[in-house]
Amino acid sequence: MAQILPYKGDYYLWNYVPSLPGAIVFIVLFAIATAVHGWRMFRHRVWFHIPLVLGCLIETVGYVAYTLAHWHTNKLAPYIIQSIFILVSPPLIAATIYMILGRLIVRLPSGPKCSIVRPSWLTKAFILGDVQSFLIQASGGGLMTSKGQKKMGQIVIVSGLIMQIVTFGIFLVAAIVFHIRYGRLAATGSRGRRRAEAGIPWTKVLWMLYAVSAVIMVRSLFRTVEYIQGHQGYNLTNQWTFFVFDSALMFLSTVLFFVMYHPDDLNRTGGEDGYIETGTASSVEMAPSNVERAIPRK
């Protein structure tokens, strides 16, 4: 029978025996998410979805380690793997979200004019913040495995999570401002007349970004509170909170991404004032810098 065993002396890695059924459920769910998003990435050649697929894969590996920890609560390797992998996967999923906003802005007629951040900077800035958050959380997760460095590890992880939340907050502000500005432009135009709706379902894409971002934000807030409470806090001593506010929410984010967004949403042509844009979303580089020239519809 699985039981909590000390790692060294009286030092325990776990406050509870990791749930085997719970771990298996999320192995299956994230494996499905990896396969589905991976298939769609190759099917539509949307290579900027690579961080999303990697995020799902890392979650899967994390729960495999969580399963092994069920029988080996005194072993360091499965604890480290599950702790770091499950902790750092959200920034990878967020990276794809950031890139979608950048592509949406450059694909829409007059889109860059409505953005508070220059499109050539937008993706790079948010990805940079994401990478920093990723590295900080990963280093903190490593420190958490040492009894003497556990407190420092908690502080490092909290700082990484706060950076992730701040990055998300700024991203949401940029997206909302763009939404408002472009909505006004699409409704009236610069000459006070009604404009034709663009072929790209930009509001649908933005609502997907809001939904996925909100779910990841709640998860990050939960994790921040968890590590502020410390190793003996309520969240780290009650396993159900982990499955509800981390596992389930992260899987929900992958479902919302799949259901509310399709790669073809950014491949559609059509613009306002009788103009359409050329090119496809997949031809836009990771950090788009130029708006493709619009040509008049014949």
N, C-alpha and C positions, 0 to 999 in steps of 0.2 A: 504493500500500500504506500502511495506517495505521501511524504511528510516533509515538513520544513526542517532542514538540517543546517547547522552552522557552516559557514565558509572557512573561517579560521577562529579558533577559540570560541568566544561568545559573540562573534560578529556574524550576523545573518544578512544575506543578500535580499531575501524576500520577507514580507510580512504575512504572506499567505501562500498556499500551494496554488500555482497557476492552474486555471481551469482547463482541463483537457477538452471537454466539449466546446467551450467557447473558442479556444484556439483553433480547433479543427474547422468550426463554422467559418471563421474569418480567413483561414487558409483557402478554403474553397471559394469564398466570395471574392477575395482579392485575386486569386488565380483566374477566375472568370473575368474579372475586370481587366486584368493584364492581357488576357487572350482577346477579348472583345476590342479594347482600345488599340491593341497592337495590330489586329486584323484591319481595323478601319484606317490606321495610320498607313499601312502598306497599300491598302486598297485605293486610297485617295492620294497617296504620296505626300502626305502632310508631315514632313519631317520635324517640324517644330513641335509636334506632339510627343517627341522622344522623351522629354522630361516627365510628362504625364505617365507614359508607359513604364518608365523606370521607377517612378514613384509607386505605382501599383505593384510592380515586381518586388521592390524593396519591402513594401508592407507584407507581401506574401512570405518572403524569406524571414522577416521579423516574427511572424506568427508560427513559422516552422520552428524557430529557435524557442519561442514561447512554449510550444508543445514539448520540446526536449527538456525544458526547464521544469516541466511538471514532474518528471522522474528524477531530475538532478538539481534540486534547489541549492545544493552546495557547490555546484560547478560554475566557474566564472565565465567560460566561453558562451554558453547559451544566454546567460544573463546580459553580457555585454552586447551580443548581437541583437537580441530582441529590444533591448533598451535603446540602443543607438538607431537601429533601422526604423523602428516604429516612430521614434521621436523626430527624425529628420526627413521623412518622406513628404510631408506637406509642402515644404518649400519647393520641391521638385514639381509637384502638381501645380503650385502657384505660378511657377515659371511659364508654363504653357498659357495660363490665364493672362499673364502680362503680355505675352507675344500676340495673343489674339486681339487684344485691345489695340496694339500698335498696327496690326494689319488692317483692322476694321477702319481705323482713322484714315490710313492712306488709300484705302479702297473706295471711300465715299467721296463724291464730288464736293470740294470745298471743305472736306473733313479736317485737314491740318489747320485750317484757319480757326476752327472751333475748339482746338485743343489748347489747354493752358501749358502743356509741355510740348516742345518741338518733337515731332515723331521720331527723328533720328536719335534723340536722347531718351525718349520715353522707355523703350524696351531695355536699353542698356542700363539706365538708372535703376529700374526696379529689379532687373536680374542681378545687378551688383549687390543691392541690398539683400536680395534673396540668398545669394551665395555666402555673403558674410554671416547671415543668420544661420545658414546651414552649417558652416564651419564652426561657429561659436557653440551651437547646440551639440555638435558631434564631439568637440573637445570636452565640453561639460559632461557629456555622457560617459566619456572615458574616465574622467576624474571621479565620477560617482561610484566606480567599482572599488575604490580604495577607502578604507575606513577613515584614514587620516585626512583624506582630501574630499570626503563626501560633502561637507559644508561648502567648500569652495566650488565643487562641481554643481551644487544646487544654485549658487549665485551666478555662475557662468551660464547655466541653462536658462535661468530666468532672464538674464540680460539678452540672450539670443532670442528668446520668445518675445520679449518686449520689442526688440528690433523688428521681428517678423510682424507683430501687430501694428507697429508704427508704419512699416512699409505698406501693409495692407490698407491702413487708414488713408495714407496719401494716395494710394492707387485708386481707392474708392472715390475720393474727392475728385481726382482727375477724370474718372469715368463719369461721375454724376454731372460735373461741369460741362463735359463734352456732350452728354445726353441732353442737357437743357439747351445749350447753345445750338446744337445741330437740329434739335426739335424745332426751335424757333425758325431757323434758316429753312428747313424743309417745309414748314407750314406757310411762310409768307414770302421768303425770298427778299433780296435786297431792294427790289422795286415795288414791294407791297402787293404782289400778286401771288396767287396760289401756284405752288410748284408741283410738278409730278413727283410721285414717290419713287425713291431709288429702288432698283431691283434687289439690292442687298437688304435682307430683313434685319436692319441694324438694331432696332429696338429688341428683337428677340435675342440677338447675340448679347446685348448689354444686360438684359435681365438674367441670362445664364451666368454672366460674369458676377452680377450682384449675388445671385443665389449661392454659387459655389464659394465665393469669397466670404459670404456671411457664415456659411457652415464651417469653413476652415478657421475663421476668426473666433467663433465660439469654442472650437476645439483648442485653439491656442490660448484663449483666456482660461479655459479649464486647466490646461497644463501649467500655466503660469501660477495659478492659485495652488495647484498641487505641489509644486516645488517650493513655493513660499511657505506653505504649511510645514514642509519638512518630512523626513522619513517616517515619523510617527503621526503625521497628520491624517485627517479623515480620508482624504482621497487615496493616499498610498497604502492605507490599511483596509480599504473596502474595494474589492475587485470590481464590483458592479459599476462603479463610477468610471473606471477605465474603459470597460466595454461599451457603456452608453455614450460617454462624452468624447471618446477618442475613436475606438474601433468603428462603431456604428456611424458616427458623423463623417469619418474619412471615407467610408464606403459610400455613404449617401452622396458625398461630393462627386465621386466618380459616376454615380448613376445620374445625377443632375446634369453633369457635363455631357453624358451620352444622349440623354433624352431631350435636353433643351437646345442642343447645338449639333450642327452637321457641317463637315468641312465644305460642302457645296454652298453653304450660306455665304462664304466669303469669295466664292468663285462666280457668283452671279454677276451679270452686267446690267447696266441701267443706271441712269442718273437723272438729274433734274435739269430743267430748261432745255430738254431735248438733247442732252449729251450722254454719252456712255463712256465708260472707262475700258481700256484695253488691258490684256494680261490676265493672269490668274493669281489667286492668293498664294498658291504654292510657289510661285516664282518670286515672291517677295522674300528678301533675305531676313535673317533672324532679327536684325535691327534695321527696319526699313528707313531709308533716308530720302528717297525721292518719290514724288507723286507722279504717277504715269499720266502722260498727256491725254486729255480728253479729246475725242473727235466727235463732230456733229453727227447725229443720227440721220440717215438718209430716208 
